Amino acid sequence: MRNTVYQEYMDSVHYNNRSGVRATCPDCHVPHEFVPKMIRKLKASKELYGKIFGVIDTPQKFEAHRLTMAQNEWRRMKDNNSQECRNCHNFEYMDTTAQKSVAAKMHDQAVKDGQTCIDCHKGIAHKLPDMREVEPGF
């Protein structure tokens, strides 16, 4: 994974940005609250199994499972209203007048539609999986 998702993260705005604030893997992938954190750690044991027992131990195997792993993570983030994102980014505190007009418009619409960060920001820190075989959601 060091040559795949970690390298992708290092090329992302969550690693390199003008503010100098760096989100680390647990900031986005591990809930901060105790009970959700423990639940996430238990679920992560399946991912660890995949790494240790060779299910995703090569870049090729990892890519073969990337879509499923991404969909699981997106579902988790959707289910918790992108809580890990909102620890740093929150619609309530956004100054949309300081954003580019298209971003401000999209954020305002997202609030009206009850959307959460992951609805629009898939692939913000990692390469998107091949989704050619996936049915569109609309």
C-alpha atoms as a printed R data frame, in Angstrom:
    type eleno elety resid chain resno       x       y       z
1   ATOM     1    CA   MET     A     1   0.000   0.000   0.000
2   ATOM     2    CA   ARG     A     2   2.971   2.294   0.462
3   ATOM     3    CA   ASN     A     3   3.392   2.390  -3.321
4   ATOM     4    CA   THR     A     4  -0.303   2.893  -3.976
5   ATOM     5    CA   VAL     A     5  -2.640   4.794  -1.680
6   ATOM     6    CA   TYR     A     6   0.085   6.378   0.437
7   ATOM     7    CA   GLN     A     7   1.841   7.761  -2.636
8   ATOM     8    CA   GLU     A     8  -1.502   9.052  -3.932
9   ATOM     9    CA   TYR     A     9  -2.113  10.751  -0.589
10  ATOM    10    CA   MET     A    10   1.328  12.394  -0.746
11  ATOM    11    CA   ASP     A    11   0.335  13.932  -4.087
12  ATOM    12    CA   SER     A    12  -2.970  15.262  -2.707
13  ATOM    13    CA   VAL     A    13  -4.045  18.563  -1.200
14  ATOM    14    CA   HIS     A    14  -4.435  16.800   2.136
15  ATOM    15    CA   TYR     A    15  -0.646  16.287   2.204
16  ATOM    16    CA   ASN     A    16   0.670  19.314   0.284
17  ATOM    17    CA   ASN     A    17  -1.224  22.591   0.557
18  ATOM    18    CA   ARG     A    18  -0.692  26.303   1.012
19  ATOM    19    CA   SER     A    19  -1.877  26.318   4.641
20  ATOM    20    CA   GLY     A    20   0.717  23.803   5.823
21  ATOM    21    CA   VAL     A    21  -1.951  21.763   7.602
22  ATOM    22    CA   ARG     A    22  -1.548  18.068   6.855
23  ATOM    23    CA   ALA     A    23  -4.303  15.518   7.379
24  ATOM    24    CA   THR     A    24  -2.918  12.092   8.212
25  ATOM    25    CA   CYS     A    25  -4.513   8.723   7.382
26  ATOM    26    CA   PRO     A    26  -6.378   8.399  10.728
27  ATOM    27    CA   ASP     A    27  -7.750  11.941  10.398
28  ATOM    28    CA   CYS     A    28  -9.835  10.752   7.447
29  ATOM    29    CA   HIS     A    29 -10.203   7.033   8.087
30  ATOM    30    CA   VAL     A    30 -10.616   6.661  11.862
31  ATOM    31    CA   PRO     A    31 -13.450   8.299  13.812
32  ATOM    32    CA   HIS     A    32 -12.369  10.493  16.707
33  ATOM    33    CA   GLU     A    33 -15.120   9.402  19.135
34  ATOM    34    CA   PHE     A    34 -14.303   6.305  21.218
35  ATOM    35    CA   VAL     A    35 -17.134   3.887  20.299
36  ATOM    36    CA   PRO     A    36 -17.098   4.608  16.534
37  ATOM    37    CA   LYS     A    37 -13.279   4.402  16.654
38  ATOM    38    CA   MET     A    38 -13.382   0.932  18.244
39  ATOM    39    CA   ILE     A    39 -15.969  -0.260  15.710
40  ATOM    40    CA   ARG     A    40 -13.793   1.022  12.860
41  ATOM    41    CA   LYS     A    41 -10.728  -0.726  14.293
42  ATOM    42    CA   LEU     A    42 -12.626  -4.026  14.449
43  ATOM    43    CA   LYS     A    43 -13.744  -3.644  10.839
44  ATOM    44    CA   ALA     A    44 -10.181  -2.782   9.817
45  ATOM    45    CA   SER     A    45  -9.084  -6.251  10.895
46  ATOM    46    CA   LYS     A    46 -10.603  -7.565   7.646
47  ATOM    47    CA   GLU     A    47  -8.394  -5.153   5.689
48  ATOM    48    CA   LEU     A    48  -5.359  -6.249   7.690
49  ATOM    49    CA   TYR     A    49  -6.224  -9.887   6.931
50  ATOM    50    CA   GLY     A    50  -6.251  -9.033   3.217
51  ATOM    51    CA   LYS     A    51  -2.799  -7.525   3.443
52  ATOM    52    CA   ILE     A    52  -1.231 -10.268   5.580
53  ATOM    53    CA   PHE     A    53  -2.703 -13.231   3.711
54  ATOM    54    CA   GLY     A    54  -2.019 -11.929   0.235
55  ATOM    55    CA   VAL     A    55  -5.454 -10.790  -0.936
56  ATOM    56    CA   ILE     A    56  -4.175  -7.239  -1.595
57  ATOM    57    CA   ASP     A    57  -0.418  -7.614  -1.086
58  ATOM    58    CA   THR     A    58   0.655  -6.554  -4.584
59  ATOM    59    CA   PRO     A    59  -0.259  -3.455  -6.588
60  ATOM    60    CA   GLN     A    60  -2.103  -5.664  -9.099
61  ATOM    61    CA   LYS     A    61  -4.167  -7.413  -6.429
62  ATOM    62    CA   PHE     A    62  -4.807  -4.098  -4.710
63  ATOM    63    CA   GLU     A    63  -6.114  -2.604  -7.970
64  ATOM    64    CA   ALA     A    64  -8.367  -5.619  -8.502
65  ATOM    65    CA   HIS     A    65 -10.024  -4.857  -5.132
66  ATOM    66    CA   ARG     A    66  -9.799  -1.043  -5.231
67  ATOM    67    CA   LEU     A    67 -13.406  -0.457  -6.317
68  ATOM    68    CA   THR     A    68 -14.866  -2.661  -3.575
69  ATOM    69    CA   MET     A    69 -12.621  -1.124  -0.920
70  ATOM    70    CA   ALA     A    70 -13.455   2.398  -2.117
71  ATOM    71    CA   GLN     A    71 -17.188   1.680  -2.153
72  ATOM    72    CA   ASN     A    72 -16.966   0.348   1.412
73  ATOM    73    CA   GLU     A    73 -15.170   3.490   2.555
74  ATOM    74    CA   TRP     A    74 -17.556   5.792   0.680
75  ATOM    75    CA   ARG     A    75 -20.523   3.985   2.265
76  ATOM    76    CA   ARG     A    76 -18.965   4.373   5.719
77  ATOM    77    CA   MET     A    77 -18.396   8.067   5.119
78  ATOM    78    CA   LYS     A    78 -21.916   8.572   3.744
79  ATOM    79    CA   ASP     A    79 -23.411   6.715   6.723
80  ATOM    80    CA   ASN     A    80 -21.653   8.987   9.222
81  ATOM    81    CA   ASN     A    81 -22.329  12.192   7.251
82  ATOM    82    CA   SER     A    82 -18.619  12.501   6.384
83  ATOM    83    CA   GLN     A    83 -17.831  13.119  10.048
84  ATOM    84    CA   GLU     A    84 -14.076  12.829   9.601
85  ATOM    85    CA   CYS     A    85 -14.203  15.462   6.829
86  ATOM    86    CA   ARG     A    86 -16.380  17.700   8.964
87  ATOM    87    CA   ASN     A    87 -13.863  17.651  11.800
88  ATOM    88    CA   CYS     A    88 -11.969  20.156   9.613
89  ATOM    89    CA   HIS     A    89 -14.492  21.236   6.954
90  ATOM    90    CA   ASN     A    90 -18.010  22.224   7.949
91  ATOM    91    CA   PHE     A    91 -20.763  23.793   5.837
92  ATOM    92    CA   GLU     A    92 -21.809  25.915   8.821
93  ATOM    93    CA   TYR     A    93 -18.412  27.607   9.012
94  ATOM    94    CA   MET     A    94 -17.713  27.996   5.297
95  ATOM    95    CA   ASP     A    95 -17.498  31.533   3.982
96  ATOM    96    CA   THR     A    96 -18.955  30.855   0.555
97  ATOM    97    CA   THR     A    97 -18.375  34.501  -0.422
98  ATOM    98    CA   ALA     A    98 -14.626  33.765  -0.300
99  ATOM    99    CA   GLN     A    99 -14.975  30.684  -2.521
100 ATOM   100    CA   LYS     A   100 -14.936  30.544  -6.296
101 ATOM   101    CA   SER     A   101 -18.476  31.057  -7.541
102 ATOM   102    CA   VAL     A   102 -18.885  27.485  -8.775
103 ATOM   103    CA   ALA     A   103 -17.690  26.058  -5.428
104 ATOM   104    CA   ALA     A   104 -19.987  28.382  -3.485
105 ATOM   105    CA   LYS     A   105 -22.935  27.401  -5.672
106 ATOM   106    CA   MET     A   106 -22.199  23.684  -5.270
107 ATOM   107    CA   HIS     A   107 -21.773  23.949  -1.486
108 ATOM   108    CA   ASP     A   108 -25.012  25.922  -1.132
109 ATOM   109    CA   GLN     A   109 -26.833  23.325  -3.234
110 ATOM   110    CA   ALA     A   110 -25.296  20.462  -1.252
111 ATOM   111    CA   VAL     A   111 -26.668  21.953   1.967
112 ATOM   112    CA   LYS     A   112 -30.138  22.306   0.405
113 ATOM   113    CA   ASP     A   113 -30.030  18.735  -0.924
114 ATOM   114    CA   GLY     A   114 -28.773  17.249   2.352
115 ATOM   115    CA   GLN     A   115 -25.571  16.018   0.751
116 ATOM   116    CA   THR     A   116 -22.353  15.314   2.567
117 ATOM   117    CA   CYS     A   117 -18.713  15.743   1.531
118 ATOM   118    CA   ILE     A   118 -18.238  12.277   0.019
119 ATOM   119    CA   ASP     A   119 -21.168  12.790  -2.357
120 ATOM   120    CA   CYS     A   120 -18.989  15.144  -4.428
121 ATOM   121    CA   HIS     A   121 -15.410  14.682  -3.256
122 ATOM   122    CA   LYS     A   122 -14.601  11.059  -4.062
123 ATOM   123    CA   GLY     A   123 -10.975  10.827  -5.141
124 ATOM   124    CA   ILE     A   124  -9.848  13.904  -3.212
125 ATOM   125    CA   ALA     A   125  -6.894  12.074  -1.631
126 ATOM   126    CA   HIS     A   126  -6.659   8.844  -3.610
127 ATOM   127    CA   LYS     A   127  -6.965   7.757  -7.219
128 ATOM   128    CA   LEU     A   128 -10.499   6.789  -8.159
129 ATOM   129    CA   PRO     A   129 -11.049   3.138  -9.007
130 ATOM   130    CA   ASP     A   130 -11.992   2.036 -12.514
131 ATOM   131    CA   MET     A   131 -15.735   2.623 -12.560
132 ATOM   132    CA   ARG     A   132 -16.536   1.781 -16.185
133 ATOM   133    CA   GLU     A   133 -18.511  -1.289 -15.123
134 ATOM   134    CA   VAL     A   134 -20.498   0.567 -12.431
135 ATOM   135    CA   GLU     A   135 -24.113   1.560 -13.059
136 ATOM   136    CA   PRO     A   136 -24.621   5.338 -12.744
137 ATOM   137    CA   GLY     A   137 -26.440   6.383  -9.601
138 ATOM   138    CA   PHE     A   138 -28.903   8.634 -11.410
